[in-house]
């Protein structure tokens, strides 16, 4: 990945963690799902008034020409919107990733419902707003707001499409302009699939620029680099390159920094990396212990407590299923760091998912494991044994959590020196290290190997664990 994209990922992940990240989605986000862009939407409209849409640059005016020719009758425009955006479509991977990230503010000029359906599939509660009246209402328990500033397919006759619509927008939809202005000042936006030819956005950006001058908040956008067409002349190619460079320079006037990509698939790669980087700020601790072997109870519980404390101290969030003999000690250490040392109020630094007990609950355990691991990007495994028919055996639940975490792309860190399942898993990774850590430098293997060294005391093991975590942060 290009260094500018790597730097963007680091910056945007911090915004997500701070709750100040936002997304602005344009038509390009929905194109891969099968929806059309504006040019294709208006192609039959242009043909109806004997114009060629490929020769038109101002599509807003083109829509207005149609309206003028039909004495302001919008029926054909409305039907065209219904035909193109009323069909069923499946969300793309980009939609799914954006929905899984804990971003609370989404803006879009798209009429389709892909953003909100993606959020619902991710078990989130979107509060969708596409009329002025919606802005004054709040959906209970919402954890995302989707502002559809140009309308929604459910009200196709009210979508923003013609020059008349744009010219009256600041009167009819002033509250949307106010809301967007506030978010652009307060949050860091990632513009995705957006061409920056929208008059409404330009109106808002220009006023923010005038108000805040050289103190505008930094935003980011993706733009595809210019490539020479197969039959394109050198002169035309150079002209497009110059114009592209001027667009990028102009966006900087609004403190929007361009992330150039060579192919749109790079956007998906960037979003995957953002999700992975964000998830790796949360650590899932898996393990169970009916006994602690050579460690002994006191030493083992002290070590587990230090793991919880060190994770919080290192600014990680902790997820645990409260495994027997493990979860309580990890949580105790984490809470000690939060309340006694950092003097902070417990927010979402710890996520606990105690397993249900009783008769006929085993079928729920798989769902619990899937849920717990979905929060994290790193999994630590310790001990891993249970009492079964009077015998101490390896805990198959810990093995299953390893498999789930592996399938979700977690960085897997068994502390083999604790023995039992953790030792088996450590050996499995050690013997095929490249398969589990294909993108990390050789130095990581040395640090990982130390986690299986039973001659190390608990403090030395903890130092080795921190070194591995720091390598993963890179």
FIMAR-728217 format. One record per residue (C-alpha): residue number from 1; residue in three letters; x negated, y, z negated. Coordinates in Angstrom, 2 decimals. Layout:
REM residues N
   pos   code        xx        yy        zz
   NUM    ALA         X         Y         Z
...
END
This chain:
REM residues 474
   pos   code        xx        yy        zz
     1    UNK      0.00      0.00      0.00
     2    UNK     -1.23      3.51      0.81
     3    UNK     -2.66      5.42     -2.13
     4    UNK     -0.07      8.20     -1.82
     5    UNK      2.66      5.58     -2.20
     6    UNK      0.88      4.03     -5.20
     7    UNK      0.69      7.45     -6.87
     8    UNK      4.37      8.03     -6.13
     9    UNK      5.33      4.69     -7.70
    10    UNK      3.48      5.56    -10.92
    11    UNK      5.07      9.00    -11.06
    12    UNK      8.60      7.83    -10.30
    13    UNK      8.44      4.97    -12.82
    14    UNK      7.65      7.54    -15.51
    15    UNK     10.68      9.55    -14.43
    16    UNK     12.84      6.41    -14.71
    17    UNK     11.49      5.75    -18.21
    18    UNK     12.24      9.36    -19.18
    19    UNK     15.77      9.20    -17.75
    20    UNK     15.04     11.98    -15.24
    21    UNK     15.00      9.99    -11.99
    22    UNK     17.65     10.50     -9.33
    23    UNK     18.36      9.20     -5.82
    24    UNK     19.68     11.01     -2.77
    25    UNK     20.81      8.54     -0.11
    26    UNK     21.34      9.47      3.53
    27    UNK     22.68      7.53      6.50
    28    UNK     19.36      5.73      6.98
    29    UNK     19.95      3.72      3.80
    30    UNK     23.13      2.18      5.22
    31    UNK     21.98      1.60      8.81
    32    UNK     20.49     -1.86      8.11
    33    UNK     23.84     -2.90      6.64
    34    UNK     25.46     -2.40     10.04
    35    UNK     26.84      1.11      9.75
    36    UNK     26.15      3.75     12.38
    37    UNK     24.24      7.00     12.18
    38    UNK     25.86     10.31     13.07
    39    UNK     24.83     10.15     16.70
    40    UNK     26.47      6.78     17.25
    41    UNK     29.52      7.82     15.22
    42    UNK     30.10     10.77     17.54
    43    UNK     29.20      9.07     20.83
    44    UNK     32.83      8.27     21.79
    45    UNK     33.87     11.72     20.54
    46    UNK     31.31     13.36     22.84
    47    UNK     32.41     11.26     25.80
    48    UNK     35.98     12.40     25.20
    49    UNK     34.98     16.01     25.91
    50    UNK     32.58     15.10     28.74
    51    UNK     29.36     15.60     26.76
    52    UNK     26.37     13.30     26.33
    53    UNK     25.52     12.83     22.66
    54    UNK     21.89     12.01     23.56
    55    UNK     21.46     15.55     24.89
    56    UNK     22.93     17.20     21.78
    57    UNK     20.89     18.30     18.77
    58    UNK     23.62     20.02     16.75
    59    UNK     26.04     17.19     15.97
    60    UNK     28.06     19.29     13.53
    61    UNK     28.90     21.68     16.35
    62    UNK     29.63     18.74     18.64
    63    UNK     32.29     17.54     16.20
    64    UNK     33.65     21.07     16.10
    65    UNK     33.88     21.15     19.92
    66    UNK     36.10     18.07     19.75
    67    UNK     38.27     19.68     17.10
    68    UNK     38.60     22.86     19.16
    69    UNK     39.54     20.87     22.25
    70    UNK     42.33     19.14     20.28
    71    UNK     43.73     22.28     18.65
    72    UNK     42.36     21.31     15.20
    73    UNK     44.02     17.89     15.26
    74    UNK     41.68     15.56     13.32
    75    UNK     43.46     12.30     14.09
    76    UNK     40.87     10.97     16.52
    77    UNK     37.97     12.00     14.26
    78    UNK     39.64     10.34     11.30
    79    UNK     40.30      7.14     13.24
    80    UNK     36.67      7.05     14.39
    81    UNK     35.49      7.29     10.76
    82    UNK     37.89      4.49      9.78
    83    UNK     36.74      2.26     12.65
    84    UNK     33.06      2.65     11.84
    85    UNK     33.03      2.80      8.04
    86    UNK     36.13      0.82      7.18
    87    UNK     34.57     -2.52      8.09
    88    UNK     33.08     -4.84      5.51
    89    UNK     29.33     -4.80      5.09
    90    UNK     26.88     -6.48      2.76
    91    UNK     24.55     -4.40      0.63
    92    UNK     20.91     -4.38      1.69
    93    UNK     17.99     -5.27     -0.55
    94    UNK     17.29     -1.54     -0.89
    95    UNK     20.79     -0.99     -2.26
    96    UNK     20.39     -3.89     -4.68
    97    UNK     17.06     -2.66     -6.05
    98    UNK     18.34      0.89     -6.48
    99    UNK     21.34     -0.48     -8.37
   100    UNK     19.23     -2.65    -10.69
   101    UNK     16.97      0.23    -11.69
   102    UNK     18.29      2.15    -14.72
   103    UNK     18.85      5.32    -12.69
   104    UNK     21.95      7.19    -13.77
   105    UNK     22.33      9.79    -11.00
   106    UNK     22.97      8.98     -7.34
   107    UNK     23.89     11.49     -4.63
   108    UNK     24.84     10.58     -1.09
   109    UNK     26.27     12.06      2.08
   110    UNK     27.42      8.59      3.19
   111    UNK     31.09      7.69      3.41
   112    UNK     30.60      3.95      2.78
   113    UNK     30.90      2.21     -0.58
   114    UNK     27.62      0.30     -0.59
   115    UNK     26.06      2.21     -3.47
   116    UNK     28.96      1.73     -5.86
   117    UNK     29.51     -1.93     -4.93
   118    UNK     25.80     -2.59     -5.43
   119    UNK     26.01     -1.05     -8.90
   120    UNK     29.03     -3.20     -9.73
   121    UNK     27.22     -6.33     -8.55
   122    UNK     24.39     -5.38    -10.89
   123    UNK     26.93     -5.37    -13.75
   124    UNK     26.86     -1.60    -14.06
   125    UNK     29.79      0.81    -14.34
   126    UNK     29.62      3.54    -11.68
   127    UNK     31.65      6.72    -12.01
   128    UNK     32.28      7.67     -8.37
   129    UNK     33.11     11.29     -7.53
   130    UNK     34.16     12.50     -4.10
   131    UNK     36.85     15.08     -4.89
   132    UNK     36.61     18.21     -7.02
   133    UNK     39.16     16.70     -9.40
   134    UNK     36.85     13.72    -10.01
   135    UNK     34.20     16.04    -11.45
   136    UNK     36.43     16.92    -14.38
   137    UNK     37.06     13.26    -15.26
   138    UNK     34.77     10.76    -16.96
   139    UNK     35.03      7.01    -16.50
   140    UNK     34.77      5.18    -19.85
   141    UNK     31.45      3.44    -20.56
   142    UNK     29.89      4.62    -17.31
   143    UNK     26.15      4.14    -16.91
   144    UNK     25.77      5.62    -13.43
   145    UNK     27.36      8.53    -11.56
   146    UNK     27.67      8.45     -7.77
   147    UNK     28.33     11.84     -6.19
   148    UNK     29.65     11.49     -2.64
   149    UNK     29.41     15.10     -1.57
   150    UNK     30.78     14.52      1.94
   151    UNK     33.68     12.32      0.95
   152    UNK     34.61      8.66      0.95
   153    UNK     36.09      6.23      3.46
   154    UNK     39.14      5.86      1.20
   155    UNK     40.09      9.45      2.17
   156    UNK     38.87      9.54      5.77
   157    UNK     40.86     12.65      6.70
   158    UNK     38.97     14.66      4.07
   159    UNK     35.37     13.77      4.97
   160    UNK     32.94     16.57      5.81
   161    UNK     32.21     16.31      9.51
   162    UNK     32.81     19.48     11.53
   163    UNK     31.37     22.99     11.46
   164    UNK     34.59     24.25      9.88
   165    UNK     34.11     21.73      7.07
   166    UNK     30.56     22.91      6.41
   167    UNK     31.40     26.61      6.59
   168    UNK     34.18     26.26      4.01
   169    UNK     32.29     23.79      1.79
   170    UNK     30.91     26.45     -0.57
   171    UNK     34.50     27.53     -1.28
   172    UNK     36.37     24.22     -1.43
   173    UNK     33.58     22.16     -3.00
   174    UNK     31.65     24.73     -5.00
   175    UNK     31.60     22.48     -8.11
   176    UNK     29.63     19.87     -6.12
   177    UNK     27.07     22.51     -5.14
   178    UNK     26.78     23.55     -8.78
   179    UNK     26.35     19.96     -9.94
   180    UNK     23.74     19.19     -7.29
   181    UNK     21.87     22.40     -8.09
   182    UNK     21.69     21.40    -11.73
   183    UNK     20.43     17.92    -10.95
   184    UNK     17.78     19.20     -8.53
   185    UNK     16.47     21.45    -11.29
   186    UNK     16.72     18.85    -14.05
   187    UNK     15.74     15.60    -12.30
   188    UNK     13.17     14.22     -9.86
   189    UNK     14.85     13.05     -6.67
   190    UNK     13.81     10.32     -4.28
   191    UNK     15.37     11.11     -0.88
   192    UNK     15.84      7.91      1.07
   193    UNK     17.30      7.57      4.57
   194    UNK     17.73     11.34      4.79
   195    UNK     16.85     13.58      7.74
   196    UNK     17.08     17.01      6.05
   197    UNK     19.33     18.49      8.72
   198    UNK     22.32     18.80      6.39
   199    UNK     23.49     22.43      6.00
   200    UNK     24.88     21.86      2.49
   201    UNK     21.62     20.54      1.11
   202    UNK     19.70     23.33      2.81
   203    UNK     22.07     25.83      1.18
   204    UNK     21.39     24.41     -2.29
   205    UNK     17.63     24.04     -1.82
   206    UNK     17.24     27.58     -0.54
   207    UNK     18.95     29.02     -3.61
   208    UNK     16.90     26.90     -5.99
   209    UNK     13.77     28.06     -4.20
   210    UNK     14.84     31.70     -4.52
   211    UNK     15.63     31.31     -8.22
   212    UNK     12.66     29.24     -9.35
   213    UNK     10.06     30.43     -6.80
   214    UNK      6.83     28.60     -7.68
   215    UNK      8.35     26.61    -10.56
   216    UNK     10.52     24.18     -8.63
   217    UNK     10.71     20.58     -9.75
   218    UNK      8.83     18.05     -7.63
   219    UNK     10.82     15.70     -5.38
   220    UNK      9.90     13.01     -2.84
   221    UNK     11.19     11.84      0.52
   222    UNK     10.37      9.08      2.99
   223    UNK      9.73     10.04      6.62
   224    UNK      8.60      7.71      9.37
   225    UNK      5.38      8.77     11.08
   226    UNK      5.58      9.71     14.75
   227    UNK      4.73      6.98     17.28
   228    UNK      4.34      7.38     21.00
   229    UNK      7.12      5.82     23.03
   230    UNK      6.35      3.27     25.71
   231    UNK      7.18      5.65     28.55
   232    UNK      6.60      8.91     26.68
   233    UNK      4.18     11.43     28.15
   234    UNK      1.19     12.56     26.11
   235    UNK      2.54     16.10     26.15
   236    UNK      5.93     15.09     24.71
   237    UNK      4.23     12.92     22.10
   238    UNK      1.95     15.75     20.97
   239    UNK      4.95     18.08     20.78
   240    UNK      6.85     15.67     18.50
   241    UNK      3.77     15.26     16.31
   242    UNK      3.44     19.02     15.89
   243    UNK      7.11     19.36     15.03
   244    UNK      6.87     16.48     12.54
   245    UNK      3.94     18.19     10.80
   246    UNK      5.88     21.44     10.63
   247    UNK      8.88     19.67      9.05
   248    UNK      6.62     18.21      6.37
   249    UNK      5.09     21.63      5.69
   250    UNK      8.53     23.21      5.50
   251    UNK      9.74     20.66      2.95
   252    UNK      6.88     21.67      0.67
   253    UNK      8.54     25.09      0.40
   254    UNK     11.19     23.26     -1.64
   255    UNK      8.54     21.17     -3.45
   256    UNK      9.69     18.05     -1.59
   257    UNK      6.65     15.90     -0.93
   258    UNK      6.75     13.62      2.09
   259    UNK      5.79      9.96      1.83
   260    UNK      4.91      8.93      5.37
   261    UNK      5.63      5.35      6.34
   262    UNK      4.76      3.49      9.53
   263    UNK      7.75      1.18      9.34
   264    UNK     11.02      1.31      7.41
   265    UNK     10.17     -2.03      5.78
   266    UNK      7.63     -0.10      3.72
   267    UNK     10.49      1.57      1.88
   268    UNK     11.64     -1.83      0.64
   269    UNK      8.09     -2.65     -0.40
   270    UNK      7.88      0.60     -2.36
   271    UNK     11.22     -0.04     -4.07
   272    UNK     10.13     -3.57     -5.00
   273    UNK      6.94     -2.16     -6.46
   274    UNK      8.85      0.46     -8.44
   275    UNK     11.14     -2.20     -9.88
   276    UNK      8.22     -4.47    -10.70
   277    UNK      6.23     -1.66    -12.32
   278    UNK      9.23     -0.56    -14.37
   279    UNK     10.05     -4.09    -15.50
   280    UNK      6.44     -4.58    -16.57
   281    UNK      6.93     -1.99    -19.26
   282    UNK      9.20     -4.55    -20.95
   283    UNK      7.83     -7.80    -22.35
   284    UNK      9.84    -10.94    -23.00
   285    UNK      8.47    -13.04    -25.89
   286    UNK      9.36    -16.71    -25.61
   287    UNK      8.63    -19.42    -28.11
   288    UNK      9.91    -21.63    -30.89
   289    UNK      8.20    -23.35    -33.78
   290    UNK      9.43    -25.99    -36.18
   291    UNK      5.77    -26.23    -37.21
   292    UNK      2.61    -24.26    -36.48
   293    UNK      0.01    -27.04    -36.38
   294    UNK     -3.47    -25.96    -37.45
   295    UNK     -2.37    -22.35    -37.71
   296    UNK     -0.30    -22.77    -40.84
   297    UNK      2.85    -20.77    -41.55
   298    UNK      1.31    -17.66    -43.10
   299    UNK     -1.37    -17.16    -40.43
   300    UNK      1.05    -17.87    -37.56
   301    UNK      3.72    -15.48    -38.82
   302    UNK      1.12    -12.77    -39.36
   303    UNK     -0.16    -13.25    -35.78
   304    UNK      3.35    -13.12    -34.31
   305    UNK      4.05     -9.95    -36.26
   306    UNK      0.89     -8.38    -34.89
   307    UNK      2.02     -9.21    -31.34
   308    UNK      5.31     -7.36    -31.87
   309    UNK      3.51     -4.43    -33.48
   310    UNK      0.87     -4.17    -30.75
   311    UNK      3.47     -4.29    -27.96
   312    UNK      5.38     -1.35    -29.42
   313    UNK      2.13      0.51    -30.16
   314    UNK      1.17      0.05    -26.49
   315    UNK      4.49      1.62    -25.40
   316    UNK      6.11     -1.64    -24.26
   317    UNK      9.70     -2.61    -24.93
   318    UNK     10.25     -6.04    -26.45
   319    UNK     12.85     -8.64    -25.52
   320    UNK     13.27    -11.87    -27.46
   321    UNK     15.81    -14.62    -27.85
   322    UNK     14.98    -15.00    -31.53
   323    UNK     13.45    -18.45    -31.06
   324    UNK     13.15    -20.53    -34.21
   325    UNK     10.06    -19.62    -36.20
   326    UNK      8.95    -17.01    -33.67
   327    UNK     11.53    -14.29    -32.99
   328    UNK     11.92    -13.04    -36.57
   329    UNK      8.19    -12.47    -37.01
   330    UNK      7.78    -10.71    -33.65
   331    UNK     10.73     -8.41    -34.39
   332    UNK      9.48     -7.71    -37.92
   333    UNK      6.14     -6.53    -36.52
   334    UNK      7.84     -4.42    -33.86
   335    UNK     10.17     -2.79    -36.39
   336    UNK      7.28     -2.07    -38.73
   337    UNK      5.50     -0.18    -35.94
   338    UNK      8.64      1.76    -34.99
   339    UNK      9.78      2.82    -38.46
   340    UNK      6.65      2.85    -40.61
   341    UNK      4.01      4.08    -38.19
   342    UNK      5.63      5.88    -35.26
   343    UNK      8.43      7.28    -37.46
   344    UNK     10.82      6.91    -34.54
   345    UNK     14.48      6.01    -34.36
   346    UNK     15.13      2.60    -32.83
   347    UNK     16.56      3.24    -29.36
   348    UNK     16.09      0.55    -26.76
   349    UNK     12.55     -0.48    -27.68
   350    UNK     13.80     -3.86    -28.87
   351    UNK     16.36     -6.07    -27.17
   352    UNK     17.45     -9.09    -29.20
   353    UNK     19.56    -11.90    -27.81
   354    UNK     20.08    -14.52    -30.57
   355    UNK     21.22    -17.80    -29.04
   356    UNK     24.80    -18.84    -29.84
   357    UNK     25.02    -21.79    -32.19
   358    UNK     27.64    -24.44    -32.77
   359    UNK     29.36    -27.06    -30.67
   360    UNK     29.46    -26.92    -26.85
   361    UNK     27.26    -23.83    -26.49
   362    UNK     24.39    -25.31    -24.51
   363    UNK     25.99    -24.31    -21.23
   364    UNK     25.76    -20.69    -22.41
   365    UNK     22.03    -20.89    -23.05
   366    UNK     21.12    -20.76    -19.37
   367    UNK     23.09    -17.52    -18.98
   368    UNK     21.39    -16.12    -22.08
   369    UNK     17.98    -16.95    -20.68
   370    UNK     18.78    -15.42    -17.32
   371    UNK     20.04    -12.28    -19.06
   372    UNK     17.03    -11.87    -21.35
   373    UNK     14.42    -12.31    -18.65
   374    UNK     16.21     -9.90    -16.31
   375    UNK     15.14     -6.97    -18.52
   376    UNK     11.43     -7.74    -18.39
   377    UNK      8.53     -8.04    -15.97
   378    UNK      6.04     -9.74    -18.30
   379    UNK      6.61    -12.89    -20.34
   380    UNK      4.46    -14.04    -23.27
   381    UNK      4.74    -17.65    -24.46
   382    UNK      3.71    -18.83    -27.95
   383    UNK      3.83    -22.23    -29.64
   384    UNK      6.91    -24.04    -28.25
   385    UNK      8.02    -27.03    -30.30
   386    UNK     11.19    -28.27    -31.96
   387    UNK     12.43    -31.07    -34.17
   388    UNK     14.35    -33.75    -32.29
   389    UNK     15.51    -37.02    -33.85
   390    UNK     13.07    -36.49    -36.69
   391    UNK     10.11    -35.97    -34.35
   392    UNK      8.31    -32.74    -33.39
   393    UNK      8.41    -32.47    -29.59
   394    UNK      7.70    -29.81    -27.00
   395    UNK     10.54    -27.30    -26.65
   396    UNK     12.13    -27.75    -23.23
   397    UNK     13.91    -24.41    -23.68
   398    UNK     10.56    -22.59    -23.61
   399    UNK      9.64    -24.49    -20.46
   400    UNK     12.92    -23.41    -18.88
   401    UNK     12.25    -19.77    -19.83
   402    UNK      8.86    -20.06    -18.14
   403    UNK     10.52    -21.33    -14.96
   404    UNK     13.11    -18.55    -14.96
   405    UNK     10.49    -15.87    -15.60
   406    UNK      8.35    -17.29    -12.80
   407    UNK     11.29    -17.20    -10.38
   408    UNK     11.95    -13.57    -11.32
   409    UNK      8.36    -12.62    -10.50
   410    UNK      7.16    -12.02    -14.05
   411    UNK      3.51    -11.87    -15.00
   412    UNK      3.25    -15.04    -17.12
   413    UNK      1.02    -14.99    -20.22
   414    UNK      1.03    -18.17    -22.31
   415    UNK     -1.20    -17.88    -25.40
   416    UNK     -2.62    -21.36    -25.08
   417    UNK     -4.46    -21.20    -28.39
   418    UNK     -1.13    -21.48    -30.22
   419    UNK     -0.74    -25.02    -28.87
   420    UNK      2.32    -27.05    -27.83
   421    UNK      4.21    -25.78    -24.74
   422    UNK      2.18    -22.57    -24.66
   423    UNK     -1.02    -24.59    -24.33
   424    UNK      0.43    -26.71    -21.51
   425    UNK      1.61    -23.65    -19.63
   426    UNK     -1.72    -21.88    -20.13
   427    UNK     -3.51    -24.88    -18.63
   428    UNK     -1.10    -24.99    -15.70
   429    UNK     -1.87    -21.37    -14.81
   430    UNK     -5.57    -21.71    -15.52
   431    UNK     -5.85    -24.58    -13.03
   432    UNK     -4.08    -22.67    -10.25
   433    UNK     -4.72    -19.07    -11.24
   434    UNK     -4.56    -17.57     -7.75
   435    UNK     -1.05    -18.93     -7.23
   436    UNK      0.24    -17.13    -10.33
   437    UNK     -1.84    -13.94    -10.01
   438    UNK     -2.53    -13.51     -6.29
   439    UNK     -2.96     -9.73     -6.31
   440    UNK     -5.22     -9.23     -9.29
   441    UNK     -9.04     -9.01     -9.49
   442    UNK    -11.21    -11.88    -10.62
   443    UNK    -11.87    -10.09    -13.91
   444    UNK     -8.33    -10.85    -15.03
   445    UNK     -9.01    -14.58    -15.05
   446    UNK    -11.81    -14.21    -17.59
   447    UNK     -9.56    -12.23    -19.92
   448    UNK     -6.71    -14.69    -19.39
   449    UNK     -8.99    -17.67    -20.10
   450    UNK     -9.73    -16.32    -23.58
   451    UNK     -6.07    -16.79    -24.54
   452    UNK     -6.63    -20.54    -24.57
   453    UNK     -9.73    -20.43    -26.77
   454    UNK     -8.79    -22.07    -30.09
   455    UNK    -12.08    -21.00    -31.65
   456    UNK    -10.94    -17.35    -31.64
   457    UNK     -9.22    -15.94    -34.69
   458    UNK     -5.89    -14.17    -34.41
   459    UNK     -7.41    -10.70    -34.14
   460    UNK     -9.71    -11.76    -31.28
   461    UNK     -6.75    -13.37    -29.51
   462    UNK     -4.76    -10.18    -29.93
   463    UNK     -7.63     -8.17    -28.39
   464    UNK     -7.67    -10.58    -25.43
   465    UNK     -3.89    -10.23    -25.02
   466    UNK     -4.15     -6.44    -24.93
   467    UNK     -6.91     -6.67    -22.31
   468    UNK     -4.69     -8.83    -20.11
   469    UNK     -1.79     -6.39    -20.49
   470    UNK     -4.03     -3.48    -19.53
   471    UNK     -5.18     -5.33    -16.42
   472    UNK     -1.56     -5.88    -15.44
   473    UNK     -0.84     -2.16    -15.88
   474    UNK     -3.35     -1.39    -13.15
END
